[in-house]
């Protein structure tokens, strides 16, 4: 049975701030977005809160500043974000003094900030489908899908209904990048368990998992069941190492509890957003998953797993760019009979002028905008 994970970087539409050439370009936008969403959750809006909200909304192109006066940006296509106000008044615009935030608390209005999106290149979407079709997994984990309807539409329209079961549960990320799963008819999704509300022990009031650590219990044709834990750790934007360390510890805690409850067949996979160091030593932040007492085995360490011409899974595929992982419980490790990295949809980086020399790509990919993703798919074959 083949288990696979693939960060598809959205199927049909992607926030513009995530679609720039580098993280550095989009990072200020994403930070402003996160800060504004944090401020609007305050029970009472202080004058300082309101002033900062206006600054952030100018940065996000929701407001515009003209001759020193802040006004609403009335364009139908804002560059970075929309402010959605469904009920109650958040702000008013005065002819002489401009915008005034009139809401004094979160209870005074209902609304949110939403990142502006743009369509994903049509070739890109087709190449994403080609990767998934060619991997032909029995359990396909999908990272950064917009939502379940989009994932289901993708399966029906571009994969020809290759998978009979398509499931995605919205997680903690407000940008529309969630984790989901697809299986063919012979693999049933028996149950699902979300850890979306798990608190972060290192950040009061925050959730531990950036998206979710969703658990899918799958029944295979043999009758065996495997619990798949699919995750997408904190991005590298702004560092995030301590957060990823706590997330790794959270996954380990879930695994330990499942084993203590009598479950044995466990697979942890997804985009963990941190690679080994330049010498190939595993990320220190992932010590709970790699440590000598860990009940998990990294499939990259198994003789049956073939990384191909390069060791990584992201952009240039250097060892430090091995961001996508599959771990199996120790009892499953001897049953691994194969595995690898599918790179045919990977251009190798947004600034590359020429296609990669180390691996072959699909003929339809003529540049980075056509690539299936900046990530390769990773898969493992288990005789179970």
N, C-alpha and C positions, 0 to 999 in steps of 0.2 A: 504494500500500500504506500502510495506517495503522499507525503505531507509537504506543503510549500507555503512560503511567505513572500509577498511582493508588495512593495510600496509603490502604488500606481500614481501617486501625486495628482489625484483628482481625475475623474473620468470625462466629464463634460464641461465643467466650469471651475475655475480656480481663482481665489482672491488675487488681485493684482499685486499686492504686497508680497505674496509668496511666489510670484511668477517672474521676478526680476533675475538678472544674471547672477547676483551674489546675495548671500545673506546680509552682508553689510549694507546693501542698498535698501532692503526692506525692513531691517531691524528697527530703525527709528519709528516707522509707521506702526509696526506691531507693538512696540513698547507704548506708544501713545494710545493705541487701541486698548491695550490691557489696562493702562492707568485710568483711562476714562471709565471703563466698565467697573473698575474698582471704586472709583469715586462715587458713581451713581448709586452704589449699594449702601452708602452711608445713611444712617437713620436720620440725621439732620445735616443739611448742606450749609456749611459755614460760608462767609464771604470769600474766604481764601479758596474753598472748594469750588465755588462758582467761577471765580476768576481763572482758576487753573483749568476748569472744564472748557471755558471759552478759548483759552490758549490751545488746548489740545484739539478742539474742533476746527480751529483755524489750520493747524498743522495737518489735520486729516481731510481738509478740503470740504468739510461740511459747512463751515463759515468761510468768508473771505474778508480781508481787511482792505478797505478803500479809503484813502486820505485819513488814516488813523481811526476810522469807524468800522466796527465789525458788523457785517451783514450776512444774511443767509446766502449761501451759494445756490442759486436756483437752476443750476445745470441739471439736465436729466442723466448726465453721465459723470458723477463725481469721480475724481481720480482714485480716492482711497476708501471712502466709507459713506454710508447713509445713516442718518439718525431717524429711527422709527419711533414715533410718539403716537400710541394708539388711543390713549385715554388720559384726560387731564392735561394741563398745560405745563410744558417744560420751560419754554422760553417765549418772549415776545420781541418783535422788532419795532423800534421807535425810529421815526423818520430822521430825527436829529442826533440821537445818541447811539443808535444801533441796537444790538442784541442785549437783552437783559434776561438772565435766567430767573424765572419767577417761581419755579418749584423749590420748596424749602426742605423737602425730604423725599425719600424713595416712595413713601406712601402717597405722595401728591400726584403722581403720574405713572402711567404704565407705558414702557417703551424700552428700547435697547439700541445699541450701536451695531451696525452690520457692515462687514467689509464688502466693498465693491468687488465684483467678480468679472471675469472676461472668459469667453469661450476658449476651451482647450483646442489646439490645432487638430483638425480632422484626421490627419495622418498620424499624429500622436496617439489619438484614441484607437485607431485601427492597429497600430503597432503594440499598444498595450494589450489588446485582445489577442494579437498573434502570440505574444509571449505566454499568456495564460493558456491559450490553446495548445501551444507546443510543449509546455511543461506537463499539461494533462494530469493534474494532481487529483487524487481522491479526496483530499481535504485541502482546499485552497484558502489560505489566509490572505486578506486584502487590507492594506494599510493606506490611509488617506483617501478613502472613498467619501463622497459628499453625503450620502444618506442611503437608506435601503431602496427607495424607489429608483434612484439613479443606478445603484448596483444591479438591481433586478432588470432594469431597462438595458443596461450594458450586456448582461447575460443573454437576454432574449434577442436583442438587435444585432450585436456584434459577435456573440459566441454561439448563436443559433440554438440557445437553450441547452448548452453543454451541461449545465448544472441544474439539478432538480430542486435543490434547496439553497436559498439565498437569504442570509440573515445578517443584519447589522443593527446594533442598539446604539443610539446616540450617546456620546460620552461627554467629557467635561470641556472639550475644546469648542469655543464659540466660532471658530473659523470654518467649520464644515469639513474637518478632516478626522474621520472616524475609522474604526477597525471593524471588519466584518469577515464572514466566512461563506464559502460556497462548496457544496458537495454534490456529487451525482446521485442518482436514484438509489444505488445500492448502499449508500452510506447515509444513515439516518442521523439527524441532530436530535438526540434524545432529550436534552435539557440544556438550559443556559443559565449562567449565574454571573451577574455584574458585580464588580467591585468599585463602581463609579463613586460611591460615597465614602470610601475609605479615607479617613482623615490623615493629613500629612503630619507626622510627629515633629517635624522640624520647621513647620510654618503654620502658626496658629490660624485657624479659619480657612485653610486651603485644603483642597483634595490632594491625595497622594499621587494618583495617576493622572498624567496630563490628558490622556484620552480615557482609557479604561484598561483594566486587566480582565478582559472578559473570558469566562470559562465556558467552553462548549464541550458537552459530553457527546461523543460520536460513536454510533454502533456500526462496526465494520461487517462486511459479508460473512466473515468467519464466525460472527457472534461476539467477538471480543469488543470491549469498549475502551476508548482512549479519551482522556480529558485533555483538550487543547486549550492552553492559556495564551491568548493573543494580546500583544501589547505594542505600544508605541511610546517610548520614553521621551522625556523632556528634550527638546531640540537643543542644538549647540549654540543657538542664538543667545548671546549674553553669558555664555559659559554653561551653567546648569549642571556642573559635575556633582555638587552635593545633592541636588534633587534626584539625579539619576542613581546616585548611591542609595538614597532612601527608597527609591522605586525598586531597585534590585533586592533590597532587604525585604520590601513588601511582597514581592513575588516569591522570595524564598519562604516567607512566613506562610503564604497560601499553600505552597508545595508541601511544606512540613505538615500542615494541618490535614491536607488531603491524604498524605501517606499514613498519618496517624489514624485516620478514619478508615483505612483499609484499601484505599485506591492505590493501584500500582502503575498503571500505564499512563504516564504523564508526558506531555510535550509542551514546552514553552517556546514560543517563536514570535518574531516581529522585528521591527526597526527599533533598536535600542540606542541609536544615535551616538555611539561612542565605540571607537575601535581600539585594537591593541596598540602598544607603543611601537616605535620604529624597529625594535628588535623582535617584535612578535609576542611580547609578554602581554597577557590578558589585561584589560583595563582594571586598574585598582578599584574603581567604583563598582565593579561587578564581582568583587570578592565573595559576596554571599552566594553567587551562582557557581563560582569556580573553586571555592575553597576546598581543602582536603576532606572536609566533612560534608560537602555538598552531595545531595542525592541525585544531582543532575550531571549529565555528560554533554559537553559541547561537541556537536557532530563534526566540526572542523578537525577535531583531534582524532577522529576515527579513520582507520586505514581505508575503509570502503568509500570514504568521501573524497571526491576529486574537485579541487578548486579550479582546475584548468590553468591557463597561462598566467593568471594573476591571482593574488590571495584575497582581494577585497571585493566589495559589492557596490560601492558608491563611486560615481564619476570615474576617476582615473584607476580605481580598483587597487590602489596601494594597500599595504597591510593596515595602515592607520585608517583607511577608508573601508574597513570591514565593519559595517554598521548593522547589517542584517543577520539575525541569528536564529538557530534552532538548537535547543537543548532537549535531550530526552532523559527520562528517568533511567537509572542504572540497569534495571532489568530489561529495558528495551535496547540498550547499547549493543549487546551481542547479536541482536536480530537485525541490525542495520546492514543492508546488503548493497547499498549504493547511495549516491547523492551528488549534488553539484550545484553550480551557479550558471544560470541562463542569462547570457549577456547580449544576445542578438538584438535586443531593443535598446541598448545602451550606447550613446554616442561617445561618452567619456568625459564630458564637462561642457558647460555652456560657452566657454571661451575658446574651445578647440576649433581651429579652422578646418582641419582635416579629420577624416574618420579615424578611429583607433587602429593601430597596427597590430596590437596584441591579440585581438579577437575579431571575428567576422560579425557584421551587422546585416540587418535586413536590407535588401536593395532599395526599398522605398524611403529609407532614411537618408536624406541628403544634407542634413544639418541638425544642430541641437534642438531646433524647434520641432523636429519630426520624431525625436526619440520617444520611446515608450515611457521612459522615466529617467531620472538621474540615478535610480537604483536598479540593480539586477535582481532577478528572482532567485531565491535559494530554496532547494528542495532536498528531501531525504527519503530513501526507500527503506521500508521496514517490513520484514517478513512476519506479519502478524495476522 
